[in-house]
Amino acid sequence: MELLLVLVIVLIVFGAGKLPQLGEGLGKAIKGFKKTVHEPEPQEITEVHPTAPTSQASSASSTPAGAPARQDPGKAQSPAH
């Protein structure tokens, strides 16, 4: 009985002409949701390339963990907006 009441209210609010479009949109949304739920997330595969240590890399590695990295005075950080 409640479902019938809801359907009558939807018919009054949206009109008979919009119901097929609403149904189609709702169907596409449900289909997309199901596809997203059942599909595993794509995982990015990255390759690690070993590089020779440079003077800049060695100075960065000498910074203790948790300490902020040094910055060149000419390259000031702009605040995030």
N, CA, C and O of each residue as an XYZ file, in Angstrom:
324
protein
N       0.821     -1.202      0.000
C       0.000      0.000      0.000
C       0.866      1.268      0.000
O       0.569      2.245     -0.687
N       1.950      1.219      0.796
C       2.834      2.391      0.868
C       3.521      2.643     -0.464
O       3.707      3.787     -0.879
N       3.897      1.540     -1.134
C       4.558      1.680     -2.427
C       3.643      2.351     -3.444
O       4.085      3.184     -4.235
N       2.387      1.990     -3.418
C       1.410      2.590     -4.324
C       1.271      4.083     -4.044
O       1.179      4.882     -4.976
N       1.256      4.464     -2.776
C       1.164      5.870     -2.394
C       2.391      6.649     -2.875
O       2.269      7.769     -3.371
N       3.563      6.052     -2.725
C       4.797      6.706     -3.182
C       4.771      6.875     -4.704
O       5.138      7.932     -5.217
N       4.343      5.850     -5.415
C       4.274      5.942     -6.875
C       3.298      7.020     -7.345
O       3.571      7.719     -8.321
N       2.164      7.160     -6.659
C       1.194      8.202     -7.008
C       1.797      9.581     -6.762
O       1.615     10.487     -7.576
N       2.504      9.749     -5.664
C       3.129     11.050     -5.355
C       4.198     11.373     -6.403
O       4.288     12.513     -6.860
N       5.017     10.369     -6.792
C       6.041     10.592     -7.823
C       5.386     10.967     -9.143
O       5.878     11.843     -9.854
N       4.288     10.316     -9.474
C       3.569     10.629    -10.711
C       3.053     12.061    -10.694
O       3.125     12.760    -11.705
N       2.539     12.496     -9.565
C       2.019     13.866     -9.448
C       3.154     14.884     -9.537
O       3.026     15.903    -10.216
N       4.263     14.608     -8.852
C       5.372     15.571     -8.800
C       6.070     15.685    -10.158
O       6.304     16.793    -10.641
N       6.400     14.560    -10.768
C       7.196     14.599    -11.993
C       6.365     14.555    -13.265
O       6.838     14.993    -14.313
N       5.178     14.055    -13.209
C       4.338     13.955    -14.407
C       4.631     12.678    -15.174
O       5.694     12.078    -15.017
N       3.690     12.271    -15.998
C       3.798     11.009    -16.724
C       4.901     11.049    -17.782
O       5.487     10.011    -18.090
N       5.193     12.211    -18.339
C       6.208     12.317    -19.389
C       7.623     12.112    -18.894
O       8.476     11.653    -19.652
N       7.891     12.437    -17.655
C       9.247     12.338    -17.110
C       9.541     10.967    -16.513
O      10.709     10.649    -16.288
N       8.538     10.149    -16.250
C       8.768      8.860    -15.592
C       9.705      7.935    -16.375
O      10.580      7.328    -15.757
N       9.573      7.793    -17.702
C      10.529      6.927    -18.416
C      11.970      7.427    -18.316
O      12.896      6.628    -18.185
N      12.161      8.742    -18.376
C      13.506      9.301    -18.257
C      14.065      9.068    -16.855
O      15.243      8.743    -16.704
N      13.236      9.230    -15.839
C      13.686      8.987    -14.467
C      14.045      7.522    -14.265
O      15.042      7.208    -13.615
N      13.235      6.624    -14.821
C      13.506      5.191    -14.710
C      14.799      4.802    -15.405
O      15.574      3.996    -14.890
N      15.027      5.377    -16.576
C      16.249      5.086    -17.319
C      17.478      5.578    -16.561
O      18.480      4.870    -16.458
N      17.394      6.783    -16.039
C      18.513      7.329    -15.265
C      18.791      6.524    -14.007
O      19.943      6.281    -13.650
N      17.717      6.115    -13.341
C      17.874      5.308    -12.129
C      18.476      3.947    -12.473
O      19.333      3.447    -11.744
N      18.038      3.347    -13.570
C      18.594      2.062    -13.994
C      20.073      2.145    -14.314
O      20.844      1.267    -13.926
N      20.480      3.203    -15.025
C      21.895      3.389    -15.351
C      22.721      3.607    -14.090
O      23.839      3.105    -13.980
N      22.170      4.355    -13.143
C      22.891      4.605    -11.898
C      23.085      3.310    -11.108
O      24.163      3.066    -10.566
N      22.053      2.493    -11.045
C      22.156      1.226    -10.309
C      23.141      0.292    -11.010
O      23.935     -0.377    -10.350
N      23.094      0.241    -12.336
C      24.005     -0.610    -13.098
C      25.459     -0.167    -12.877
O      26.336     -1.005    -12.668
N      25.712      1.135    -12.921
C      27.058      1.655    -12.674
C      27.539      1.368    -11.273
O      28.711      1.055    -11.063
N      26.639      1.472    -10.311
C      26.992      1.190     -8.919
C      27.366     -0.276     -8.747
O      28.369     -0.593     -8.107
N      26.566     -1.166     -9.315
C      26.854     -2.599     -9.205
C      28.176     -2.948     -9.879
O      28.943     -3.764     -9.368
N      28.439     -2.327    -11.027
C      29.689     -2.586    -11.741
C      30.879     -2.142    -10.898
O      31.891     -2.840    -10.831
N      30.761     -0.995    -10.261
C      31.834     -0.474     -9.430
C      32.056     -1.350     -8.205
O      33.198     -1.569     -7.802
N      30.989     -1.848     -7.615
C      31.115     -2.669     -6.410
C      31.760     -4.016     -6.729
O      32.591     -4.498     -5.959
N      31.394     -4.620     -7.836
C      31.878     -5.962     -8.162
C      33.228     -5.972     -8.867
O      33.882     -7.014     -8.902
N      33.664     -4.861     -9.423
C      34.929     -4.788    -10.134
C      36.048     -4.508     -9.145
O      35.913     -3.608     -8.316
N      37.158     -5.257     -9.208
C      38.285     -4.937     -8.321
C      38.940     -3.635     -8.774
O      38.907     -3.283     -9.952
N      39.533     -2.932     -7.816
C      40.198     -1.665     -8.137
C      41.434     -1.946     -8.977
O      42.198     -2.858     -8.660
N      41.643     -1.182    -10.038
C      42.865     -1.386    -10.817
C      44.074     -0.947    -10.001
O      44.076      0.121     -9.390
N      45.085     -1.782    -10.003
C      46.290     -1.460     -9.250
C      47.364     -1.004    -10.211
O      47.581     -1.605    -11.263
N      48.025      0.062     -9.833
C      49.092      0.592    -10.676
C      50.360     -0.201    -10.416
O      50.735     -0.442     -9.269
N      51.013     -0.600    -11.491
C      52.270     -1.323    -11.370
C      53.377     -0.334    -11.700
O      53.432      0.217    -12.800
N      54.250     -0.120    -10.736
C      55.356      0.808    -10.951
C      56.662      0.035    -10.904
O      56.816     -0.904    -10.123
N      57.579      0.433    -11.729
C      58.890     -0.194    -11.756
C      59.858      0.666    -10.961
O      59.836      1.894    -11.036
N      60.696     -0.002    -10.210
C      61.699      0.703     -9.417
C      63.005      0.658    -10.194
O      63.510     -0.417    -10.519
N      63.549      1.841    -10.489
C      64.812      1.939    -11.208
C      65.887      2.377    -10.218
O      65.811      3.483     -9.683
N      66.874      1.542     -9.967
C      67.951      1.964     -9.061
C      68.757      3.073     -9.714
O      69.081      3.000    -10.900
N      69.076      4.088     -8.949
C      69.854      5.210     -9.471
C      71.098      5.386     -8.623
O      71.127      5.008     -7.452
N      72.098      5.949     -9.211
C      73.330      6.232     -8.487
C      73.093      7.428     -7.583
O      72.426      8.381     -7.984
N      73.630      7.395     -6.364
C      73.423      8.533     -5.463
C      74.131      9.774     -5.977
O      75.278      9.713     -6.422
N      73.444     10.881     -5.910
C      74.026     12.161     -6.314
C      74.245     12.991     -5.062
O      73.850     12.592     -3.966
N      74.864     14.129     -5.222
C      75.133     14.971     -4.061
C      73.844     15.473     -3.435
O      73.758     15.614     -2.215
N      72.836     15.744     -4.264
C      71.558     16.221     -3.737
C      70.851     15.093     -2.997
O      70.257     15.325     -1.944
N      70.905     13.884     -3.527
C      70.254     12.750     -2.888
C      70.944     12.405     -1.577
O      70.281     12.036     -0.608
N      72.283     12.521     -1.532
C      72.989     12.185     -0.304
C      72.718     13.218      0.781
O      72.686     12.873      1.962
N      72.521     14.477      0.405
C      72.199     15.482      1.416
C      70.787     15.303      1.926
O      70.504     15.581      3.091
N      69.885     14.835      1.051
C      68.514     14.596      1.484
C      68.445     13.378      2.384
O      67.627     13.339      3.304
N      69.300     12.367      2.137
C      69.259     11.166      2.956
C      69.877     11.411      4.320
O      69.607     10.654      5.253
N      70.709     12.458      4.470
C      71.303     12.744      5.770
C      70.342     13.488      6.690
O      70.629     13.671      7.873
N      69.194     13.920      6.145
C      68.189     14.589      6.968
C      67.508     13.543      7.836
O      67.060     12.522      7.314
N      67.414     13.763      9.145
C      66.763     12.773     10.009
C      65.294     12.608      9.650
O      64.647     13.534      9.162
N      64.786     11.410      9.901
C      63.383     11.138      9.614
C      62.501     12.024     10.478
O      62.751     12.177     11.673
N      61.489     12.595      9.886
C      60.577     13.457     10.618
C      60.987     14.921     10.600
O      60.175     15.794     10.907
N      62.240     15.200     10.244
C      62.699     16.584     10.187
C      62.330     17.162      8.828
O      62.377     16.451      7.825
N      61.967     18.423      8.779
C      61.621     19.020      7.488
C      62.862     19.136      6.604
O      63.954     19.434      7.088
N      62.684     18.902      5.330
C      63.786     18.988      4.381
C      64.166     20.444      4.179
O      63.327     21.340      4.269
N      65.462     20.667      3.901
C      65.910     22.039      3.654
C      65.410     22.495      2.306
O      65.185     21.696      1.398
N      65.242     23.804      2.198
C      64.713     24.369      0.969
C      65.632     25.478      0.516
O      66.181     26.218      1.333
N      65.801     25.594     -0.802
C      66.610     26.680     -1.344
C      65.934     28.009     -1.035
O      64.711     28.117     -1.129
N      66.729     29.041     -0.660
C      66.110     30.340     -0.336
C      65.402     30.967     -1.527
O      64.445     31.718     -1.337
N      65.836     30.688     -2.735
C      65.216     31.272     -3.922
C      63.889     30.619     -4.285
O      63.131     31.167     -5.085
N      63.598     29.460     -3.709
C      62.370     28.731     -4.033
C      61.456     28.731     -2.823
O      61.377     27.741     -2.095
N      60.783     29.811     -2.613
C      59.865     29.911     -1.477
C      58.587     29.180     -1.789
O      58.093     29.213     -2.917
N      58.047     28.514     -0.773
C      56.793     27.811     -0.971
C      55.636     28.806     -0.907
O      55.609     29.705     -0.067
N      54.685     28.618     -1.818
C      53.496     29.464     -1.763
C      52.459     28.749     -0.934
O      52.356     27.524     -1.009
N      51.674     29.481     -0.133
C      50.672     28.821      0.703
C      49.582     28.192     -0.156
O      49.243     28.704     -1.223
N      49.041     27.076      0.323
C      47.972     26.389     -0.418
C      46.693     27.197     -0.336
O      46.358     27.753      0.709
N      45.985     27.255     -1.452
C      44.725     28.021     -1.474
C      43.577     27.112     -1.231
O      42.430     27.557     -1.210
